[in-house]
């Protein structure tokens, strides 16, 4: 028995209705997923880029601020660039 809706699944007919409703919602979800993926493919063909925009990170300034002893939060406050973006850019340069 459903607590939030008035669906009693104790009878065979109610179980059948509940199963059919579940199958219909699963079908609807699959159709929505297919449409979203098709829309993303079409957008990519048009040149649309997904995700966050690239941020230019002034590496020399970041290194200078780190050498002065500023924390990542302090550098974030001073530059306006998220600390995770700063750290990722600095480690990417160090590994290359």
C-alpha positions, -999 to 999 in steps of 0.1 A, spaced: 0 0 0 13 34 -9 16 59 20 15 91 1 -11 82 -27 -43 63 -25 -30 33 -44 -38 0 -27 -16 -28 -42 -31 -56 -21 -54 -68 -49 -42 -84 -82 -59 -57 -103 -43 -29 -83 -9 -46 -87 -15 -47 -124 -24 -10 -126 6 -1 -105 29 -22 -128 15 -6 -159 19 29 -145 55 20 -136 61 8 -172 46 40 -186 68 62 -164 99 42 -174 90 46 -211 85 84 -206 118 87 -189 136 68 -217 119 90 -244 130 122 -225 166 108 -222 167 101 -260 154 136 -268 180 152 -245 209 133 -260 197 141 -295 194 177 -286 229 177 -272 243 161 -304 225 187 -325 238 215 -303 274 202 -306 271 201 -344 261 238 -342 292 245 -322 276 249 -288 301 242 -260 289 226 -228 302 232 -193 318 261 -175 336 287 -196 374 286 -195 391 311 -172 424 327 -179 446 321 -148 475 345 -143 500 319 -132 529 343 -125 507 363 -102 494 332 -84 529 319 -78 540 353 -65 510 354 -41 517 318 -29 554 327 -22 541 357 -2 523 331 20 487 338 10 463 309 13 442 297 -16 412 314 -1 432 346 2 443 344 -34 407 336 -44 396 368 -27 423 389 -43 419 376 -79 382 367 -80 391 332 -94 378 301 -76 405 285 -54 399 251 -71 405 266 -105 437 282 -93 450 250 -78 441 230 -108 459 255 -132 490 255 -110 492 217 -108 486 213 -145 516 236 -153 537 217 -127 530 183 -143 537 194 -179 
